Structures are given as structure tokens and as C-alpha cells.
Amino acid sequence: MKIAILGAGISGLTAARLLTDKGHQVVVFEKNASPGGLARSRFTNGYLYDPHGGHIFNSKHSEIINWVFSILPKENWQFTVRNAKIFFNEKYVSYPFELSLCELETEEAVECIYDFILSQQGEEPDNFKDWLTWNFGKGIANSYMIPYNEKIWAYPLEKMETQWMKGKMPLPEKKEIIRSMLLKDPSERKMPHSTFYYPLHGGIQTMINAIAADLDIRCNCPVQSLKKIGSQWTVNNEESYDTIISTIPLPILPKVMALPEEIIRHISDLKYNSLTTILFDCPKTDITWLYIPSHTYRSHRVGYQSTLTPYATPDPNRGCAALEVIGRRFEVLSTSVKERNIVPEELGFTKVLDSEFTEYAYVIHDLNYRKNVDTILKYFSRDSSFKLLGRWGTWNYKNMDLCMLDAMKLVEGM
Ligand SMILES: Cc1cc2nc3c(=O)[nH]c(=O)nc-3n(C[C@H](O)[C@H](O)[C@H](O)COP(=O)(O)OP(=O)(O)OC[C@H]3O[C@@H](n4cnc5c(N)ncnc54)[C@H](O)[C@@H]3O)c2cc1C
């Protein structure tokens, strides 16, 4: 079969690699100058930077781990146990917050644990904001969960659904929280992503390049037109293909192909947010991520690139970190970072090294999400020669491993 894949992110590349291995003829169309999509890395003045957020790899699916290590063998990766912290009331508290109540001031901890013991009574709410209070109690919800989620989503939490977070958010059971208090052990061993891998050299781009090797990828080649004539698809009015696999964001499709009005309406009702990351030189630390729930600061999270690999900075005695700010594009200068109160000053971020804006960062699971996505996916499933895949192609909060898993499943049936 001759197959066109739209988008050279991890979803498109995984599908392309597996289909090529099966003997299909595959061409990948990518609008950017290099492959990777959200999962990419570059070096700025010798500092490692994942411009769309630090991308670590892990999976609970052994077939994904095995496949990735078959392409980039395990000795090329650094294994790390996460050491994430929360900047709470101008102090560092371990992550996740609900297992670290023993690190709070006594009265704060008592309030949180008391409300938590009384929580989960009555009917489970179906909007995210009420659910956070229902599940964790008022103390934990108001101190951490609500302000942090208000910052990362930049969308009213009462207008978000709750189904998306199962398996994505750490949701410890009541007994675990009480045990962590009694033992004074904020252990997060069983939490998702508590350990992970990251390439020793070259950033996550090394994994991308290994998957992309020898594939026919047309970079700087945005998809501008998709047409079906008989049983064949043309891309940009050029060559024809038997099958299209689209991983590009759904809102692009109405601009490049004919679609019914109803589907265009559902696509235009999809919600997402955008992100700016800013790379800084900083003092060396063993913290992997720092979460900042306070609305005093605009950034919600700092990812320390220099704890992912020892080869992230030109000077081994310095660190580097990328802070993340949700919202519209803004001009990034050292002065604007200070004036806009983006991060606490004491973190020692003084010199901006690089920055990048990401238009499509997080899918927002608003209350219309299910209806919109189900209708769109059902429409596209009618034509088996046009397949949707990936975080933006299927409009789903998925990490790289689940994107790879979906690509594997798709290719199995082809
Ligand atoms: C801040 C942040 C941190 C994250 N951290 C992690 C992490 O640590 N670990 C993890 O596993 N996952 C992480 N993720 C999730 C991960 O980025 C995604 O799951 C994954 O990269 C999605 O891959 P994709 O191929 O589906 O989409 P994308 O990577 O978005 O790929 C889509 C591709 O389509 C291209 N494209 C768009 N329009 C066109 C067009 N018109 N023509 C041609 N090409 C086009 C884009 O340029 C892009 O290359 C993170 C995401 C964010 C936002």
C-alpha cells in the first residue's frame, strides 16, 4: 500500500516506522524543518532545551518499552527516580501534595487531613472543580489542587469533565494518605511517572531521530490540500495515496479538505491551550520538576533539564531549567520575566537563554468534549482509507507512550 502520514511527531513517526517495516510505501509530510512535533530538543549555547516541555519516557506497557529500546538501546538512556517538589507558601514541599501533608505546618496539615477524612461523601460530581473538593477535601483542594489546575488549564475548572484524569493524575487512596502522614513518608513510589528514562545525549530528539532514520520524511512541507478522487487521495495536489493517516491537529482539517458543516462546527468547538517555555541557566539542583500553584507567579511548572541527563549544560557545576507559562504568546526578555512575576526570584533564574511558543499544548476536556470528539471520530471512521491518530489527531490527552501504542494498534490492522 502507498500511505501518506500527516505530521512527523511521535505518532506519525511510529506509524511510519512500523508500516515501513511491514513493507508498505510510506511518505511523511511535516510542516516544520525537522521531525519530532512536541517531542524535540535542541542545544542553545550548549544548554539542552526541550522547547515544548521536557519529554521523559516511561510506560506501563512492556511492548512499548521493548520497542523503544529495540530502536534506541537501553544503554543510551539515563534512568531517573523523580524528585518533584511543590513551591508552597514560599517553601519546598514534596510532590504529590496529598502524600506530603507531613511536611506542612501542623495547623495546615490538620485542616487538610481533617477535610480529607470527611471527603468523598455523597454523589461524585461530574465537573472537575467540584470533583477536586469532593475527592480531596476542601483543605487539599483549595491549597493546591484548584490553584494549580487553574493555572495549567487556564480554563474554568467547573466547565471541565472528570473522565480524562483517571490514570493521568495521581489519585492515592485514603489509606495511603493516612499512612504517609503517620510514617512521615511522602513516598510517591506507586504514582504514575515516578521513574523514567531520558536519552543520555542529544535530548529526546535522539529517540525521535532513531525512529525517523531512513524514513521518507518531507520536512518544510505543510499539508495544504487533501482530496479524494475515486479511491485515491492526493496531498497538496501532487502524488496519490491509497491511505491517509492524519496526526495533525483536527482544527487544520477543515482548512485543507471538504467536510460537512456539522463536523466543522464540532471541530471549531474543541478546546485547547497554548504554552510558552523559557530556558534559563540556574544553580545546580537534584529537583526534576517544581510545581508552582500560587497565582502570585505566572509559571505553573519548572522542568529541570539538567537532572534528566548529566550532559545538559556546558558547565557541569551549573544547571538549566525550562519554566512553563500557559496562555497567549508574549515577548520573552529577562526584564519581562522579572516584571511579570513569572517565577519566584529565589529560584535564581536570571539569564534567559531561549524560549518558544507552542500553539497546541494541552487538549482541554471541557463539558462538550465527549460529544464533539465522538461525533468527529464517528464521521471519519466511515472511510477506512482516512485514519486519525495521535494527541491532536484524535484530540486526547495522551503521552508519547500511548501515542506509540495507538500507532501500533492501528498498524496491526493494516
Ligand atoms: C508541556 C508538555 C510536556 C509533555 N511532557 C511529556 C513527557 O514528559 N512524556 C511524554 O511521554 N509525553 C509528554 N507530553 C505529551 C507528548 O508531547 C505527546 O503525547 C506527543 O508528543 C504527541 O505526539 P503526536 O505525534 O501525536 O503530536 P505532535 O507531536 O503534535 O505531532 C504533530 C505533528 O504534525 C505537524 N503538523 C501540524 N500541522 C501540519 C500541517 N498542516 N502539515 C504537516 N504537518 C503538520 C506538527 O508540526 C507536528 O510535528 C508533553 C506534552 C506537553 C505539551
The ligand as a Tripos MOL2 file, in Angstrom:
@<TRIPOS>MOLECULE
LIG
   53    58     1     0     0
SMALL
NO_CHARGES

@<TRIPOS>ATOM
      1 C1          4.4050   20.6370   28.0970 C.3       1 LIG1
      2 C2          4.2870   19.1980   27.6730 C.ar      1 LIG1
      3 C3          5.0820   18.2510   28.2890 C.ar      1 LIG1
      4 C4          4.9620   16.9180   27.9180 C.ar      1 LIG1
      5 N1          5.7780   16.0050   28.5370 N.ar      1 LIG1
      6 C5          5.6990   14.7080   28.1700 C.ar      1 LIG1
      7 C6          6.5780   13.7610   28.7660 C.ar      1 LIG1
      8 O1          7.4140   14.1050   29.5990 O.2       1 LIG1
      9 N2          6.4660   12.4650   28.3810 N.ar      1 LIG1
     10 C7          5.5470   12.0450   27.4400 C.ar      1 LIG1
     11 O2          5.5030   10.8400   27.1350 O.2       1 LIG1
     12 N3          4.7110   12.9320   26.8560 N.ar      1 LIG1
     13 C8          4.7660   14.2460   27.1990 C.ar      1 LIG1
     14 N4          3.9450   15.1540   26.6020 N.ar      1 LIG1
     15 C9          2.9680   14.6650   25.6040 C.3       1 LIG1
     16 C10         3.6290   14.4580   24.2340 C.3       1 LIG1
     17 O3          4.1610   15.6680   23.7850 O.3       1 LIG1
     18 C11         2.5970   13.9850   23.2180 C.3       1 LIG1
     19 O4          1.9230   12.8570   23.6680 O.3       1 LIG1
     20 C12         3.2300   13.5880   21.8890 C.3       1 LIG1
     21 O5          4.3710   14.3100   21.5900 O.3       1 LIG1
     22 C13         2.1830   13.7810   20.7890 C.3       1 LIG1
     23 O6          2.7060   13.3590   19.5680 O.3       1 LIG1
     24 P1          1.8550   13.4620   18.2380 P.3       1 LIG1
     25 O7          2.6990   12.9440   17.1600 O.co2     1 LIG1
     26 O8          0.5220   12.8320   18.4320 O.co2     1 LIG1
     27 O9          1.5670   15.0270   18.0590 O.3       1 LIG1
     28 P2          2.6210   16.1860   17.7160 P.3       1 LIG1
     29 O10         3.8950   15.9440   18.4140 O.co2     1 LIG1
     30 O11         1.9160   17.4650   17.9670 O.co2     1 LIG1
     31 O12         2.8720   15.9920   16.1480 O.3       1 LIG1
     32 C14         2.0400   16.5280   15.1590 C.3       1 LIG1
     33 C15         2.9300   16.9550   14.0030 C.3       1 LIG1
     34 O13         2.1110   17.4810   12.9570 O.3       1 LIG1
     35 C16         2.7940   18.5780   12.3830 C.3       1 LIG1
     36 N5          1.8430   19.4180   11.6520 N.ar      1 LIG1
     37 C17         0.9110   20.2750   12.1460 C.ar      1 LIG1
     38 N6          0.2390   20.8540   11.1300 N.ar      1 LIG1
     39 C18         0.7340   20.3490    9.9800 C.ar      1 LIG1
     40 C19         0.4340   20.5360    8.5970 C.ar      1 LIG1
     41 N7         -0.5250   21.3700    8.1820 N.pl3     1 LIG1
     42 N8          1.1470   19.8320    7.6930 N.ar      1 LIG1
     43 C20         2.1280   18.9710    8.0680 C.ar      1 LIG1
     44 N9          2.4480   18.7600    9.3690 N.ar      1 LIG1
     45 C21         1.7560   19.4200   10.3100 C.ar      1 LIG1
     46 C22         3.4310   19.2680   13.5820 C.3       1 LIG1
     47 O14         4.4630   20.1400   13.1970 O.3       1 LIG1
     48 C23         3.9090   18.0670   14.3800 C.3       1 LIG1
     49 O15         5.2130   17.6920   14.0060 O.3       1 LIG1
     50 C24         4.0220   16.5160   26.9300 C.ar      1 LIG1
     51 C25         3.2360   17.4800   26.2900 C.ar      1 LIG1
     52 C26         3.3660   18.8270   26.6480 C.ar      1 LIG1
     53 C27         2.5170   19.8460   25.9550 C.3       1 LIG1
@<TRIPOS>BOND
     1     1     2 1
     2     2     3 ar
     3     2    52 ar
     4     3     4 ar
     5     4     5 ar
     6     4    50 ar
     7     5     6 ar
     8     6     7 ar
     9     6    13 1
    10     7     8 2
    11     7     9 ar
    12     9    10 ar
    13    10    11 2
    14    10    12 ar
    15    12    13 ar
    16    13    14 ar
    17    14    15 1
    18    14    50 ar
    19    15    16 1
    20    16    17 1
    21    16    18 1
    22    18    19 1
    23    18    20 1
    24    20    21 1
    25    20    22 1
    26    22    23 1
    27    23    24 1
    28    24    25 2
    29    24    26 1
    30    24    27 1
    31    27    28 1
    32    28    29 2
    33    28    30 1
    34    28    31 1
    35    31    32 1
    36    32    33 1
    37    33    34 1
    38    33    48 1
    39    34    35 1
    40    35    36 1
    41    35    46 1
    42    36    37 ar
    43    36    45 ar
    44    37    38 ar
    45    38    39 ar
    46    39    40 ar
    47    39    45 ar
    48    40    41 1
    49    40    42 ar
    50    42    43 ar
    51    43    44 ar
    52    44    45 ar
    53    46    47 1
    54    46    48 1
    55    48    49 1
    56    50    51 ar
    57    51    52 ar
    58    52    53 1
@<TRIPOS>SUBSTRUCTURE
     1 LIG1         1 GROUP 0 **** ****
